[in-house]
């Protein structure tokens, strides 16, 4: 486990100790729930009050048949119930980066859940941008085949902290994060399962860019390693400051990353570079064609 930075957890100092749970989720839901439980207890014991898991926390599955057999509606969902009990037991904000929720016989929502210290679900977010991409070799993904895209950006109130929710491929769409920042987000959550290839090329650049663009903290728990279903993910969970500095980083393998984030840095950075105040409407003109 990475050592936390020094800092107070008192509300007056506006310091929040956070924990990112970097996983290598398997095809076994019960195994993944047990992994989250152990990691969450470790992070909570280190003083973390907000815990974030990656995309596809409860199940990593490439087979459509096995995916639908193992995915259930939100109501009566055993994994979700276990996560709610865990948040209540530890008295923490537990952010399940995403898990599949059956919404129709042929469609699943890739849904984030922010669970409060009382075990109640405080916010839900369905991933908006579907990863339909051919990144090379056999790694061709068509997320929209199995998953239904969301259509609503969400800023959750976490004890007075504005938490902007997103998932993985959303990271490539800066307009979403601009909207979240204008909607009051001081912290941007980007739970992810980047492929090794795209992670090596773009992960650090994109996460740092979103922090700098919006003058916000970015917390990005990642999947990392070789999964039983055949996927390979990049890992390198990141905590990045509003100035674009990497405060803490995971490696390739499962781990718990804990650090303190100073919420005052958001206002300070936005005062130094007030780009949110400078946004202006504009039109796009296409030139070079005959009138």
C-alpha positions in Angstrom: 0.0 0.0 0.0 1.3 3.4 -0.9 2.0 5.6 2.1 -0.4 8.5 2.6 0.8 12.1 2.5 0.7 14.0 5.8 -2.5 15.9 6.4 -5.5 16.3 8.6 -8.9 14.7 8.0 -10.8 17.5 9.8 -13.5 19.3 7.9 -12.1 22.7 8.9 -8.8 22.0 7.1 -10.7 20.9 4.0 -8.5 17.8 3.7 -9.9 14.5 2.6 -8.0 11.2 2.8 -8.9 9.1 -0.2 -8.2 5.5 -1.2 -8.1 4.0 -4.6 -8.6 0.2 -4.8 -6.7 -1.0 -7.9 -8.1 -4.4 -8.9 -7.8 -7.2 -11.4 -11.4 -8.2 -11.5 -12.2 -11.8 -12.4 -15.3 -13.7 -13.8 -16.3 -14.6 -10.2 -18.6 -12.0 -8.6 -18.1 -13.4 -5.1 -14.4 -13.3 -5.5 -14.4 -9.7 -6.6 -16.7 -8.7 -3.7 -14.3 -10.3 -1.3 -11.4 -8.5 -2.9 -13.1 -5.1 -2.5 -13.9 -6.0 1.1 -10.3 -6.7 2.0 -9.0 -3.7 0.2 -11.6 -1.4 1.6 -10.8 -2.4 5.2 -7.1 -1.8 4.5 -7.8 1.7 3.1 -10.2 2.6 5.9 -7.7 1.4 8.5 -5.2 3.9 6.9 -7.8 6.7 7.5 -9.3 7.0 4.0 -12.9 8.3 4.2 -13.6 8.1 0.4 -12.8 4.8 -1.4 -13.1 4.3 -5.1 -13.0 1.0 -7.1 -12.4 0.7 -10.9 -14.8 0.2 -13.8 -16.3 -3.3 -13.8 -15.7 -3.9 -10.1 -17.9 -6.9 -9.6 -17.3 -8.7 -12.9 -14.9 -8.6 -15.8 -16.3 -10.6 -18.7 -15.9 -10.6 -22.5 -18.3 -13.4 -23.4 -21.8 -12.0 -24.0 -23.5 -15.2 -22.9 -21.6 -15.4 -19.6 -22.0 -11.6 -19.1 -25.8 -11.7 -19.2 -26.0 -14.9 -17.2 -24.0 -13.2 -14.4 -25.6 -9.7 -14.5 -28.7 -8.9 -12.5 -31.0 -5.9 -12.0 -30.3 -3.4 -9.3 -33.1 -4.5 -7.1 -32.0 -7.6 -5.1 -28.5 -7.3 -6.4 -26.3 -9.3 -4.0 -23.0 -7.6 -4.9 -24.6 -4.1 -4.5 -26.1 -5.2 -1.1 -22.7 -6.4 0.0 -21.1 -3.1 -1.0 -23.8 -1.1 0.9 -23.2 -3.2 4.0 -19.4 -2.6 3.7 -19.8 1.2 3.5 -22.0 1.1 6.6 -19.6 -1.2 8.5 -16.6 1.0 7.7 -18.4 4.4 7.9 -16.9 5.5 4.6 -18.0 6.9 1.3 -17.7 3.9 -1.0 -17.7 4.7 -4.7 -18.2 1.6 -6.8 -16.6 2.8 -10.0 -18.9 0.7 -12.1 -20.7 -2.6 -12.2 -23.1 -4.1 -14.7 -26.8 -3.7 -13.9 -29.4 -5.4 -16.1 -31.9 -2.8 -17.4 -33.5 -4.8 -20.2 -33.2 -8.4 -21.4 -30.7 -7.4 -24.0 -29.0 -4.4 -22.4 -26.9 -3.7 -19.3 -26.1 -0.3 -17.7 -22.4 0.3 -16.9 -23.4 2.1 -13.6 -21.4 3.9 -10.9 -22.8 3.9 -7.3 -21.7 6.4 -4.7 -22.7 4.8 -1.3 -22.7 7.0 1.8 -21.3 6.0 5.3 -24.9 5.0 6.2 -25.0 2.4 3.4 -27.5 4.4 1.4 -27.0 5.0 -2.3 -26.4 8.8 -2.7 -25.8 8.9 -6.5 -26.0 6.8 -9.6 -24.3 7.5 -12.9 -24.6 5.4 -16.1 -21.5 5.7 -18.4 -22.4 8.0 -21.3 -19.7 7.2 -23.9 -19.5 3.7 -25.2 -16.1 2.2 -26.0 -16.6 1.1 -29.6 -13.1 1.1 -30.8 -10.5 -1.0 -32.7 -7.3 -0.4 -30.8 -5.2 -3.0 -32.7 -4.8 -6.8 -33.1 -7.7 -8.7 -31.5 -8.5 -5.9 -29.1 -11.7 -4.7 -30.8 -14.4 -3.5 -28.5 -18.1 -2.8 -29.1 -19.4 -1.8 -25.7 -22.7 -0.6 -27.2 -23.5 -4.2 -28.2 -24.2 -5.2 -24.6 -24.4 -1.9 -22.7 -26.9 1.0 -22.9 -25.4 4.5 -22.8 -26.4 6.9 -20.1 -27.6 10.4 -21.0 -27.2 12.4 -17.8 -24.1 14.0 -16.2 -24.0 13.8 -12.4 -22.4 15.9 -9.7 -22.8 14.3 -6.3 -22.8 16.1 -3.0 -20.4 14.3 -0.7 -20.5 16.2 2.7 -20.2 19.5 0.8 -17.7 18.3 -1.8 -18.9 18.3 -5.4 -17.9 15.0 -6.9 -18.2 14.7 -10.7 -18.9 11.2 -11.9 -17.6 9.6 -15.0 -16.3 6.2 -16.2 -13.3 5.2 -18.3 -13.8 6.1 -22.0 -15.7 9.3 -20.8 -12.1 10.6 -20.1 -11.6 11.3 -23.8 -14.6 13.8 -23.9 -13.5 17.0 -22.2 -16.9 18.7 -22.7 -18.3 16.3 -20.1 -15.8 17.5 -17.5 -16.4 21.1 -18.4 -20.1 20.6 -17.7 -19.3 18.8 -14.4 -17.0 21.7 -13.3 -19.6 24.3 -14.1 -22.0 22.1 -12.2 -20.0 22.4 -9.0 -17.5 19.5 -9.2 -14.3 20.1 -7.3 -13.2 16.4 -7.6 -13.6 14.4 -10.8 -13.9 10.6 -10.5 -12.6 8.5 -13.4 -12.8 4.8 -12.4 -11.4 2.9 -15.4 -10.3 -0.2 -17.1 -8.0 1.1 -19.8 -6.4 -1.4 -22.1 -2.7 -1.8 -21.8 -2.1 -0.4 -25.3 -4.3 2.7 -24.8 -3.1 3.2 -21.3 0.6 3.2 -22.3 -0.2 5.8 -25.0 -2.7 8.1 -23.3 -3.6 7.4 -19.7 -1.3 9.8 -17.9 -1.8 12.6 -20.4 -5.6 12.4 -20.4 -5.9 12.2 -16.6 -3.5 15.1 -16.1 -5.3 17.1 -18.8 -8.7 16.8 -17.2 -7.3 18.0 -13.9 -5.6 21.0 -15.6 -8.6 21.8 -17.8 -11.0 22.0 -14.9 -8.7 23.0 -12.1 -10.0 20.0 -10.1 -8.7 16.9 -8.3 -8.9 13.8 -10.4 -9.2 10.4 -8.7 -8.9 7.5 -11.1 -8.9 3.9 -9.7 -7.9 1.5 -12.5 -8.1 -2.2 -13.3 -4.6 -3.6 -13.8 -3.2 -7.0 -15.0 -4.2 -10.0 -17.0 -7.9 -11.0 -16.4 -9.4 -14.5 -16.5 -11.6 -13.4 -19.4 -8.7 -12.6 -21.6 -8.4 -8.8 -21.2 -5.2 -7.0 -20.2 -5.6 -3.7 -18.4 -3.1 -1.0 -17.7 -3.4 -0.2 -14.0 -1.5 2.9 -12.8 -4.3 4.3 -10.7 -3.8 8.1 -10.3 -4.5 10.9 -7.9 -3.8 14.2 -9.7 -3.9 17.7 -8.2 -5.7 20.7 -9.9 -2.3 21.9 -11.0 -1.7 18.6 -12.8 0.7 17.1 -10.4 0.7 13.3 -9.8 0.2 13.0 -6.0 0.0 9.2 -5.9 0.2 6.4 -8.5 -0.4 2.7 -8.5 1.6 0.1 -10.5 0.5 -2.7 -12.7 -0.8 -5.1 -10.0 -3.7 -4.9 -7.5 -2.9 -2.5 -4.7 -4.4 0.1 -2.4 -3.3 3.8 -2.9 -4.0 6.3 -0.2 -3.3 10.0 -0.1 -4.6 13.3 1.3 -6.2 15.8 -1.0 -6.4 19.5 -0.1 -9.8 20.8 -1.3 -8.6 24.4 -1.0 -6.2 23.8 -3.9 -9.3 23.8 -6.2 -10.3 27.4 -5.4 -6.6 28.5 -5.4 -6.0 27.0 -8.8 -9.2 28.4 -10.3 -8.3 31.8 -9.0 -4.9 31.7 -10.6 -6.2 30.4 -13.9 -9.9 31.4 -14.1 -10.7 29.6 -17.4 -14.1 28.5 -16.1 -15.0 32.2 -15.8 -13.7 32.9 -19.3 -15.8 30.4 -21.2 -17.7 32.1 -24.1 -20.2 30.9 -26.6 -18.9 30.8 -30.2 -19.8 29.6 -33.6 -17.7 27.4 -35.9 -17.2 28.9 -39.4 -16.1 26.7 -42.3 -14.1 28.6 -44.8 -12.4 28.0 -48.2 -15.6 27.1 -50.1 -16.9 29.3 -52.9 -19.7 31.7 -51.8 
